Amino acid sequence: MFNRSALRISTFYVSLVLLILAAGCLPAGDGDSGSEIRRVAGPYVLNVPAWEMQNTLSPVGSAPQPVTPAVLDADIERALAQQGIAAAPPVRSRLEQPPLLLVVSPRERIMYSDRLLLQPGMNISQIEELENRIEEMGLSALVVKIGGFGAAYPAVVSPSLPLKNIVEASVEEWAHQYLAFKPLGFLYLLDCLGLAQDPGVITMNETLAGMIADEVGSIVYSHYSDIAGPQQNSRQDDGFDFAAEMRLTRRHVDELLAAGEVEQAEGYMSMRRVYFEAHGYPIRKLNQAYFAFHGIYGQDPGSASPIYGQMAMLREASGSLSEFVDRVSVMTGPDGLQEAVNSLSR
């Protein structure tokens, strides 16, 4: 168990590490295209060190939610303790709009290549203008509204999310901070700093953080469900299986791109976007960058990675969440995950 002094020290070091991470995280890509992307996005690029310093020093504050950040943080720490996971660093979150994220992919293949943090106050006209200018360079672009941002301490979580999603996002962003002190998370940090490039590490880290959020978040939210109120739902109750349809869409897009049919793939994605919207799933833009972003989350139906399935097998074989997290967090890439899965059948 960590004593209070150790936790204060952990807080200091995580703040330092996350400040370094935020200062260099999510750079535009290499070469001429990366420089041009940064130039085009220049008016909207987030001044991350200044934003992070303000975030760190400002009062955490509150938001019009049934549960305040302080109460939520304490409840998450209790749930982590029940799972045998030390809250190091302590869970600290604030409710405010996170930065936007510019994601860029090549058109001819789905690849999470370039990304850049943008100011959270951009309007839809500015967003679409920026995307269009990058697409004029022969690339696929998407500006994403993220639910949380863990490269900050306290972590930032969007107050506009439903309460259940606020709880899960708060856990997930803390999980990224926790994993930064483990081999897997540290390699992810190096990737953000541009010192190492391994898409498998990104997906493993995001997937593990998401699985922690699912389990711990469900425990915490179960105490809030009676005060959460009715959840808004504009989707038709027609048996539509979004996950299955999105997986089908991703597979067909991959097939078309592999055959060099780029324009056909883009036309197909436009058609499917309308189809999803008709069933109550509005997607502003469905393109290669959309799948590049969603593809790093192994449990997302827009991902083509086998990593979530492999991790789910390990979780089922683990006696507890803490045992599972300890096992995966020391891995250094997909090869180690595959070896662990193979060992289950021996």
N, C-alpha and C positions, 0 to 999 in steps of 0.2 A: 504493500500500500504506500501511496505517496503522502508525505506530510505537507503541511501548509507551506513551509519554506521551500520544499522541492517544487511545489506547484507554482509558487511565485517565480522561481528561477525558470521553470518551464515556460511560463508566460512571457518572460523577458526574451528568452531565446526564440520562441516561436514568433514573437513580434518582429524580432530582428530578421529571422529567416524569411518570413512572409513579406517584409518590406523589401528585401532583396529580390524575392520572387516577383513581387508586384512590379518592381522597377524594370524588370526585364522580361516579364511574362508575356506570352502571346505576341511575339514579334512578327512583322511581316516577313514574307519568304525571302530566300536568297536571290541574288542577282538583280538584273534590270527590272524584272516584273515586281519583285518585292519593293524595290525603291520607288517604282511608279505607283504601286498601291498605296504606300505610305504618303506619297506626295498628293495623290488624289484625295485620300482620306484625311489629309492634314488638318483642315478646319474642324473636324469632328473628333480627332484623336484625343483620348483621355490623358490628361496629365496625371499619370498614375502615382508618382511619388507624392505630389501635393494632395491628391484625393485621399491617398492612404494615410497621410499624416493627419489630415482633418478627421478622417474616420476613426483613427486611433485615439485622438485627443478629445474629440467631442463627446458629450454625454450620450449614453446609449439611447435615452429617450424612450418613447412609447409610440403606439399607433392604435387606431380604433379597432382593436381586436379583442375577443373575449379573454385572451390570455396575454399578459405582458411579457416582453422578452426576458425579464428577470425570472419570472415564474417558469417560463418555458425552459430556460437554461437549467434551472435547478431540477426540473422534472426529467430532463434528458440525462443529467448527471446521475440521478437516482436509477433510471432505467439502465444506463450503462453499467452501474455498479451491480445491479441485479444479474447482468449478463457476464460479470467477472471482468469487465473492461475498465481500466483506470481512466478517468477523465483528465488526461494530461496531453495537451494543455486543458485548462478548465473550459467548459462550454461557455462561449460569450458570443452573442449575436445581437444585431440591431436590425430594425425594420425600416428599410428605405430602398429606393429603386437602385438595383445594381447597375453597373455599366452595361452597355450593349456590346455585343460581340460580332465583329465582321468575320465571316468565314468565307474562304476562297478555295475553290477546287478547279482543277483542269476540266475542260468540257469533255474530253475524250475518255476520261476515267474518273471514278469517284475516289477522291483522295483529300484527306484533311491536311492541306498543304500550308496555306497561309491563314493567319488569324490576327486580329488586332482589336484591342479594347477601344470602345467609343464612348462619348459622353451620353449619359442616360436621357438627356432631354431632347434628343433628336425627334422631329416629327416625321410623319409618313412620307411627306414630299421630299424631305432631305434624305431619308433612308433610300427611297426608290431612285433618286438622282444619283446617289453614291453607287448603288448596285449597278445601275445602267452604265455609268462611266467605267466601272471595272469590267463589265461584260463586253464593252467596246474593245477591250484589250484581248478578247478571245478567251475569257475565263468565265467561270460560273461563280456568282457571288450571292451571299445572303446575310442580312443583318438580323441577328437573333436576339430576342428578349430572354435573357437567362433568368432563372428563378432565384439564384443565389450566387455569391462570389466568396470563395474561401480563401483567396489570396489576400486577405485582409483580417485584421484582428482588432475588434470583434468582426466576425463574419457578417456579411450583408445579405439579407433575405428580403425579397420583394413583399411589401405589405398588401399588394393587390391580389395575391394568391388566396385560394380558399384555405381555411385553417389547417386542414389535413396536409396540404402541400407545404404550408409554412413550417409545420412540424418536421416533415420529411426533409425539406431543404435545409433546415437548421441542423439536423443530424448529419446530413450528407456533407455540408460544408465543414462542420467540425471534423468529420472523418478524414477529409483531405488534410486538415492540419495535423491530425493524429498520425496519419500515414507518412507525413513528410519526414518523420524521424525513424521510419522503417526503410529497408532497402528498396522496396517497390515504390513507395512514395518519393523517396529521395531521387530515384532515377527519373520519375515524372518531373520533379523540380528541375533537374538538369535539362530535360527536354524543353521545359518552358523557358529556361535561360539560353536555349540554343546551343547547349554544350553536348547534347546527345539527341539522336533522332531514332525512336523506336515506336512505331504505331502500336505494337502489341503491348508495350508498357502503358501507354496512354489508356488503351481500352481496358486492360486489367485493373488499373488504378480507379478509373471511373466506375467500372462494374462493381468492384469490391466496395467502394464508398456507397454506391447505390443499394447494394444488398444490406449493408449495415443500416442504412437509412430506412429500408423497408421493414426490417425486423424491430429495430429500436423505435422507429417512428410509430409503428402500429401499437406498441405498448403504451407510448406516451399519449397518442391520440385517443386511445380507448377511454382515458380519463376525461377527455374533453368532448366526446361525442354528444353528450346531453346538453352542452351549451353552444355547440357549433351552429345549430340552426340548420334549416334545409339548405342543401347544396344546389347551386344553380346547374341546370342541365337542359341544354337546348337540343340534345340529340334525340333522334327518333328511336323509339323502342320497337324496332322492326327486325331484331335478330341480327343486325349487321355486325360482323366481326372485324373491327378495325385492324387488330393486330394481324390477322390472317391476310386481310386484303393488302395491308402495307408490306408484309413480307413478300407477297406475290408481286407487288409492284417493284420492290427492290430487285427481286430475282430477274424479272423481265428487263428492267433497265440495265442491269449488269450484262445480260445476254446481248442486248442491242449494242451497247458500248463495246463489248468484246468483239463484235462483228464489224465495228467501225461505223455503225449507223447512228451517228451522233444526233443529227436532226430528227430522226425518227424517235430516238429515245426522249428528246426534249418535247416533241409533240405528244408522245405517250404520257409523259409526266404531267403536262398541262391538262390533258383529258382526265387523268386520274385525280388531279386536284379538284376539278369540278365534281367528280363522282364522290369524293370524300365529303365535300362541302354539302352536297345534296343529302347526305346521311347525317348531317349535324357535326361534322368534323372540319371546321374551317381552317384551311392551311393557306396562308397568304401567298406563298411561293413554294412550289415543289420542283426542285432542280438538283443538279449534282452536288451543290454546296449543302443543300438540305440533308441529303443522305450522308455527306461527309461529316457533318456535325452530329447527326443522330447515330451515325455508325460507330462512334467511339463509346457509346453506352451499350454494353453487350446485351442487356435485357430489352432494349428498345426494338420494336418490330422493324425499324428502318435499318437495323444493323445486319450485316452479313457475317459477322464474326462468330466462331464457335465458342468463344471464351465464356459467355454466360452459362451455356450448357455444361461446360467442364466445371466451372465453379459451383454450379448447382449440385453436381454429383459429389463434389468434395464437401459441400455444406451438409448434404444428406448423410454423408459418412462420418461427419464430425459430431462429437458428443455435445458441443455447445457452440454458441456464436464466437466466444473468445478463442476457443480452440481453432475454429475455422479461420478467424482473422489472423491469429498468430502464424498459422501455417502458410497462408497466402501472402501475407505482408512481407515475408522474408524472401520471396521469390524475386528473380531478376528478369523474368521474361516468360513468354509463352512456352518455351521448351520445358522450363521447370514445372509449369502447370500441367503440361501434357504428361510428363513423367509421373507426377503425382496421381493423375487420373489412371494411368496405366497400372500403377501399383495397387489400385483398388481391386483389380480382378485377379491378382496373384494369390 
